[in-house]
């Protein structure tokens, strides 16, 4: 694996996590606005732009990274989403979520050994 492929893999994980967070913020604003405006607010548009970039980064990452390794590693996006939901959205993190994220991390480690 080349360093550039690993860099793109990290970008895939980060972009996915941030795009899902922006999409949640946009969805929360949907209650205040009409349905169509929920898709035209800046947070939702940023989320979809990031999703587009995820597709581009994925193509570059998959040049050197095996597919099974790529998809097992991208499950780390759930860890990032949990952290962003706590930091940005002020959502509560309970012990079940911490255990689930720990199992995801453990699974990624075991899979890549």
C-alpha positions in Angstrom: 0.0 0.0 0.0 1.3 3.4 -0.9 1.2 6.3 1.5 -1.1 8.2 -0.9 -3.6 5.4 -0.8 -3.6 5.4 3.0 -4.0 9.2 2.9 -7.1 8.8 0.7 -8.4 6.1 3.0 -8.2 8.5 5.9 -9.9 11.2 3.8 -12.7 8.7 3.0 -13.3 8.0 6.7 -13.1 11.7 7.7 -15.3 13.0 4.8 -17.9 10.3 5.5 -18.0 11.2 9.2 -18.2 14.9 8.7 -20.8 14.6 5.9 -23.1 12.5 8.1 -22.8 15.1 10.8 -23.6 17.9 8.4 -26.6 15.9 7.1 -27.9 15.5 10.7 -27.6 19.2 11.2 -29.5 19.8 8.0 -32.1 17.3 8.9 -32.6 19.0 12.3 -33.3 22.2 10.4 -35.9 20.5 8.3 -38.4 20.8 11.1 -38.1 24.5 11.0 -38.3 24.9 7.2 -40.4 23.4 4.5 -39.5 20.1 3.0 -37.8 21.5 -0.1 -35.8 24.0 1.9 -34.4 21.2 4.0 -32.5 20.1 0.9 -31.3 23.5 0.0 -29.9 24.6 3.3 -26.1 25.0 3.5 -25.5 22.1 5.8 -27.2 19.6 3.6 -25.5 20.9 0.5 -22.1 20.6 2.2 -23.0 17.1 3.2 -23.7 16.1 -0.3 -20.6 17.7 -1.6 -18.6 15.7 0.9 -20.3 12.5 -0.2 -19.3 13.3 -3.7 -15.7 13.8 -2.6 -15.9 10.4 -0.7 -16.6 8.8 -4.0 -13.5 10.4 -5.6 -11.3 9.6 -2.6 -12.5 6.0 -2.7 -11.4 5.5 -6.3 -7.9 6.7 -5.4 -7.7 4.7 -2.2 -8.7 1.5 -4.0 -5.9 1.8 -6.5 -3.5 0.1 -4.0 -5.7 -1.0 -1.1 -7.4 -4.4 -1.3 -11.2 -4.2 -1.3 -11.7 -6.3 1.9 -9.1 -4.2 3.8 -10.7 -1.0 2.5 -14.2 -1.8 3.7 -13.1 -3.2 7.0 -11.1 -0.1 7.8 -13.8 2.3 6.7 -16.0 1.0 9.5 -13.9 3.3 11.7 -16.2 6.1 10.4 -18.6 4.9 13.1 -16.1 5.9 15.7 -15.7 9.3 14.2 -19.5 9.8 13.8 -19.9 9.0 17.5 -17.2 11.5 18.5 -18.7 14.2 16.3 -22.2 13.5 17.5 -20.9 14.2 21.1 -18.7 17.2 20.3 -20.8 18.9 17.6 -24.4 17.8 18.2 -24.1 17.4 22.0 -25.7 14.0 21.8 -25.4 11.6 24.8 -23.0 8.7 24.6 -24.1 5.7 26.7 -22.1 2.6 27.7 -23.7 0.5 24.9 -22.4 2.9 22.3 -18.9 2.8 23.8 -19.0 -1.0 23.8 -20.2 -1.0 20.2 -17.4 1.3 19.1 -14.9 -0.8 21.0 -16.1 -3.9 19.2 -15.8 -2.1 15.9 -12.2 -1.1 16.7 -11.4 -4.6 17.9 -12.9 -6.1 14.8 -10.8 -3.9 12.5 -7.6 -4.8 14.5 -8.3 -8.5 14.3 -9.3 -8.4 10.7 -6.1 -6.7 9.7 -3.7 -8.9 11.7 
